[in-house]
Amino acid sequence: MNTFVVSGMTCAGCAAKVEKALQVIAPQISVTLNPARANVPKNIPLANLNAALGAVGHYRLSELAAEPATGHLASDYLTWFKTYYPLFLIIALCAVVALASANWMMGFMAAFYIAFGAFKLLDVPAFARSFSRYDIVAKRVPLWGYVYPFVELALGFGFLFYFQMTLVTWIALITSLIGAIGVIQSVGRKETIQCACLGTVFQLPMSTVTIVENLGMAAMAAWMLYFGMSGMAPGMMMDM
């Protein structure tokens, strides 16, 4: 296989369009967004590939410039970090905000669900469309994609105000595990689709980072259910 640089791609939708256009020439061609690369069987003229791309948009393949292995690795890591920087920043801010809570884990989950739910509310229809591409429930029940942002907000406020903690924590656990299943399936199939965890404001590709995010929230919910809600605010009961 030859590897080419793809120019003109700005989101997962572009990557899918480029891959579909190139697979007309050779079905085994694969395209990635970060880094923007196309893996193409040898002996296919570059001119033919670019002609196919020209018919679907302002995309172009070019030869991958040779660079030292260490430099290439550092560049890939930098690109990866820049791609996921918004996600890391928001999670870090949630962790800092949670320090003001009597129970750090509950405070983090409250901040996490409120922040992530709020980003999804900026464009609910767009989120629902993106979500239905990989979530196992939203694929079968499209309405779930429209309801999900409000469920996340409700979970966030439940953790924030210590309301019906057993029910809220169980819902958080179940929704996180369901989300993880869809993401794992998508990553396993190497689909070039956008992660909708922050709605459609940021162009985050689906990857193992999303799997860790879902399983991490599931693990925290399971921890609280198993070990109890220690450190709750005075006078608060488990099933308030």
C-alpha positions as CSV (number, residue, x, y, z in Angstrom):
1,M,0.0,0.0,0.0
2,N,1.1,3.6,-0.7
3,T,0.3,6.3,1.8
4,F,-0.7,9.8,0.6
5,V,-1.4,13.1,2.4
6,V,-5.0,14.3,1.9
7,S,-5.6,18.0,1.8
8,G,-9.0,19.7,2.1
9,M,-10.5,17.6,4.8
10,T,-11.9,19.4,7.8
11,C,-14.2,16.9,9.5
12,A,-15.2,13.3,9.8
13,G,-17.8,13.9,7.1
14,C,-15.1,15.0,4.7
15,A,-13.1,11.8,5.4
16,A,-16.1,9.6,4.7
17,K,-16.7,11.4,1.4
18,V,-13.1,11.1,0.3
19,E,-13.0,7.4,1.3
20,K,-16.2,6.7,-0.6
21,A,-15.0,8.4,-3.7
22,L,-11.7,6.6,-3.7
23,Q,-13.2,3.2,-3.0
24,V,-14.9,3.4,-6.4
25,I,-11.4,2.9,-7.8
26,A,-10.3,0.4,-5.2
27,P,-12.5,-0.9,-2.4
28,Q,-9.6,-1.6,-0.1
29,I,-8.6,2.1,0.1
30,S,-8.9,3.6,3.6
31,V,-8.8,7.2,4.8
32,T,-8.1,8.7,8.2
33,L,-8.7,12.2,9.4
34,N,-6.0,12.6,12.1
35,P,-3.6,12.4,10.5
36,A,-5.1,13.1,7.1
37,R,-3.9,10.1,5.2
38,A,-5.1,7.7,2.5
39,N,-3.8,4.2,2.2
40,V,-4.0,3.1,-1.5
41,P,-2.9,-0.1,-3.3
42,K,0.3,0.3,-5.3
43,N,0.2,0.8,-9.1
44,I,-2.9,3.1,-9.0
45,P,-1.9,6.4,-10.7
46,L,-2.1,9.4,-8.5
47,A,-3.8,11.3,-11.3
48,N,-6.7,8.9,-11.4
49,L,-7.2,9.2,-7.6
50,N,-7.2,13.0,-7.8
51,A,-9.6,13.0,-10.7
52,A,-12.0,11.0,-8.6
53,L,-11.6,13.4,-5.7
54,G,-12.1,16.5,-7.9
55,A,-15.6,15.3,-8.7
56,V,-16.7,15.4,-5.1
57,G,-15.0,18.5,-3.7
58,H,-11.7,20.4,-3.2
59,Y,-9.7,17.4,-2.0
60,R,-6.3,16.3,-3.3
61,L,-3.8,13.6,-2.6
62,S,-0.1,14.3,-2.6
63,E,3.1,12.3,-1.9
64,L,3.9,11.8,1.8
65,A,7.2,13.7,2.4
66,A,10.0,11.6,4.0
67,E,10.9,12.7,7.5
68,P,12.9,11.2,10.4
69,A,11.0,8.6,12.4
70,T,11.2,10.6,15.6
71,G,10.0,13.8,13.9
72,H,7.1,12.0,12.4
73,L,6.1,10.4,15.7
74,A,6.3,13.8,17.5
75,S,4.2,15.4,14.8
76,D,1.5,12.7,15.1
77,Y,1.4,13.1,18.9
78,L,1.1,16.9,18.5
79,T,-1.8,16.5,16.0
80,W,-3.5,14.0,18.3
81,F,-3.2,16.4,21.3
82,K,-4.5,19.4,19.3
83,T,-7.5,17.3,18.2
84,Y,-8.6,16.2,21.6
85,Y,-7.5,19.4,23.5
86,P,-11.1,20.7,23.9
87,L,-12.1,17.4,25.5
88,F,-9.1,17.3,27.8
89,L,-9.6,20.9,28.8
90,I,-13.3,20.4,29.7
91,I,-12.6,17.3,31.7
92,A,-9.8,19.0,33.6
93,L,-12.0,21.9,34.4
94,C,-14.7,19.5,35.7
95,A,-12.1,17.9,37.9
96,V,-11.0,21.3,39.4
97,V,-14.6,22.4,40.0
98,A,-15.3,19.1,41.8
99,L,-12.7,20.0,44.4
100,A,-15.4,22.4,45.9
101,S,-17.7,19.4,46.5
102,A,-18.0,17.4,49.7
103,N,-17.6,14.3,47.5
104,W,-15.1,14.8,44.7
105,M,-16.4,12.0,42.6
106,M,-20.0,13.2,42.8
107,G,-18.9,16.7,42.1
108,F,-17.0,15.6,39.0
109,M,-19.9,13.6,37.6
110,A,-22.2,16.6,38.3
111,A,-19.9,19.0,36.4
112,F,-19.2,16.5,33.6
113,Y,-22.9,15.7,32.8
114,I,-23.9,19.4,33.0
115,A,-21.1,20.5,30.8
116,F,-21.4,17.8,28.2
117,G,-25.2,18.0,28.2
118,A,-25.1,21.8,27.7
119,F,-22.8,21.4,24.6
120,K,-25.2,19.0,23.1
121,L,-28.1,21.4,23.6
122,L,-26.4,24.0,21.3
123,D,-27.7,22.0,18.3
124,V,-29.8,19.0,19.4
125,P,-30.9,17.9,15.8
126,A,-27.3,17.8,14.6
127,F,-26.2,15.9,17.7
128,A,-29.0,13.4,17.3
129,R,-28.0,12.8,13.7
130,S,-24.4,12.3,14.6
131,F,-25.3,10.2,17.7
132,S,-27.5,7.8,15.7
133,R,-24.5,6.8,13.5
134,Y,-22.9,4.8,16.3
135,D,-25.1,4.6,19.5
136,I,-26.9,1.2,19.6
137,V,-30.1,2.7,21.0
138,A,-30.3,5.8,18.8
139,K,-29.8,3.7,15.7
140,R,-33.1,1.9,16.5
141,V,-34.9,4.7,18.3
142,P,-33.9,8.1,16.8
143,L,-35.9,9.9,19.4
144,W,-33.3,8.8,22.0
145,G,-30.8,11.1,20.3
146,Y,-33.1,14.1,21.0
147,V,-33.8,13.1,24.6
148,Y,-30.2,12.2,25.5
149,P,-28.9,15.8,26.1
150,F,-31.7,16.4,28.6
151,V,-31.0,13.0,30.3
152,E,-27.3,14.1,30.8
153,L,-28.4,17.5,32.3
154,A,-30.8,15.7,34.6
155,L,-28.1,13.4,35.8
156,G,-25.8,16.3,36.3
157,F,-28.3,18.2,38.5
158,G,-29.1,15.0,40.3
159,F,-25.5,14.6,41.3
160,L,-25.2,18.3,42.1
161,F,-28.2,18.4,44.5
162,Y,-27.9,14.8,45.8
163,F,-31.4,13.9,44.5
164,Q,-32.4,10.3,44.2
165,M,-28.8,9.2,44.2
166,T,-29.3,5.5,43.8
167,L,-31.5,6.0,40.7
168,V,-29.3,8.7,39.2
169,T,-26.2,6.6,39.7
170,W,-27.8,3.5,38.1
171,I,-28.9,5.5,35.1
172,A,-25.4,7.0,34.7
173,L,-23.9,3.5,34.8
174,I,-26.3,2.0,32.3
175,T,-26.1,4.9,29.8
176,S,-22.3,4.9,30.0
177,L,-22.1,1.2,29.3
178,I,-24.6,1.5,26.4
179,G,-22.5,4.3,25.0
180,A,-19.3,2.4,25.4
181,I,-20.7,-0.5,23.4
182,G,-21.6,1.6,20.4
183,V,-18.2,3.4,20.5
184,I,-16.3,0.1,20.8
185,Q,-18.2,-1.3,17.8
186,S,-17.5,1.8,15.7
187,V,-13.8,1.9,16.6
188,G,-13.5,-1.8,16.0
189,R,-14.9,-1.3,12.5
190,K,-12.5,1.6,11.9
191,E,-15.3,3.9,11.0
192,T,-14.3,7.5,10.2
193,I,-17.2,9.3,12.1
194,Q,-17.4,12.1,14.5
195,C,-17.7,11.6,18.2
196,A,-20.8,13.5,19.5
197,C,-19.7,13.6,23.1
198,L,-19.4,17.4,22.9
199,G,-22.2,17.8,20.5
200,T,-21.2,19.1,17.1
201,V,-19.3,22.2,18.3
202,F,-15.9,20.4,18.2
203,Q,-14.8,18.0,15.4
204,L,-13.6,15.0,17.5
205,P,-13.1,11.8,15.7
206,M,-14.2,8.5,17.2
207,S,-11.3,6.7,18.9
208,T,-10.1,4.9,22.0
209,V,-10.3,8.2,23.8
210,T,-14.1,8.1,23.6
211,I,-14.0,4.5,24.9
212,V,-12.0,5.5,27.9
213,E,-14.4,8.4,28.6
214,N,-17.5,6.2,28.6
215,L,-15.9,3.4,30.6
216,G,-14.4,5.9,33.0
217,M,-17.8,7.3,33.8
218,A,-19.2,3.8,34.1
219,A,-16.4,2.8,36.5
220,M,-17.1,5.8,38.8
221,A,-20.8,5.1,38.9
222,A,-20.1,1.4,39.7
223,W,-17.7,2.5,42.4
224,M,-20.3,4.7,44.1
225,L,-23.0,2.0,43.9
226,Y,-20.6,-0.7,45.3
227,F,-18.9,1.3,48.1
228,G,-21.7,3.7,48.9
229,M,-22.0,7.5,48.7
230,S,-19.5,8.4,51.4
231,G,-18.8,12.1,51.9
232,M,-22.3,13.3,51.1
233,A,-23.5,16.6,52.4
234,P,-24.8,16.5,56.0
235,G,-28.4,15.4,56.3
236,M,-28.5,14.0,52.8
237,M,-29.8,10.5,52.4
238,M,-29.0,7.9,49.7
239,D,-32.5,8.0,48.2
240,M,-33.5,11.6,49.0
